[in-house]
Amino acid sequence: MNSVSEPAKNEGRFLRGSGPRKVLPNAETFVQGILNGDRVLLSRAITLVESTLPAHQDLAEQVIEQCLPHSGKSIRIGITGIPGVGKSTFIESFGNLLIQNGRRLAVLTVDPTSQISKGSILGDKTRMETLSRKEEAFIRPSPSGESLGGVARKTREAVFLCEAAGYDTILIETVGVGQSETAVHSMTDLFLLLLIAGAGDELQGIKRGIMEMADLIAITKADGENASRAERAKAETLSAIHFLPPHESGVPTNVLACSALTGKGIPELWKEILKYVETVTSNGYFRKNRKEQAKYWLHESVQSLLVEDFREKTGTRYSEAEQRVTEGGISSLKAARNLLDLYRKGK
């Protein structure tokens, strides 16, 4: 008779949810369900990937490794813009057009996490009500946590899982509140920047910070009385980007005006994206960029794991060093060197 009790065997094998805790499927069940397009198992697998429990991380790695050969066959599009630019409304209109064109769409949205309460609203499905009801669309909101540029720490792995599930177009919406958007830029094939006419001079610094990374720019809300202002903003932006360094892709950044409310300019935007992908595929940049991104995320993963191990191994010494630094008893560099010496000695 097995001496291990059932609760002990399943320790750490539960995934938190709104209802009673369920025992997790094994990796093979997850993978088979994902490959068959099971949205529930896909959603549970992404939750698994986002979990910080060691048992969940081990299982998540197995699922990702088995899904990896089935990934990579999509167009990955990063979407960013300041609050109020209408990202969710744009994505709903854009997403509905893609589905009409026979695409299967996964939308990975990132909600801001409060640095005070550590909570997030996760309301994107509410804001994309029409799109969320479409069978061809999968919308997954995730809290940004403290990750760079508002991109959830495990978004890249979620992309692989969505691709394995058969979604051929992946949209990643970032928080877009002025942080560095390097993270989303380094996991997508095209970086789309949404701007709005008449946003005010105080936002120009934010625009300049990410303008160089944009592969395509769209001036939103180009309807009604705002239509003429949007066209002027389009002309001004086109003029401004001529002063920016040329893209490594060899494709000049284009600017279009569009309206998610009326649908004006949305089909043209999709044609521009397809044209961009065709060009970078033919000149070799698409494949080169994906390879560079894989190396970048290897480096990021190594750094992340090292930091976790460092904090664990130094334990209370790390907290003590923080206390001394904040009290001015030691410089940050000296404290860091002391901790590194401890870490190397395994103490």
Disulfide bonds with the S-S distance in Angstrom:
none
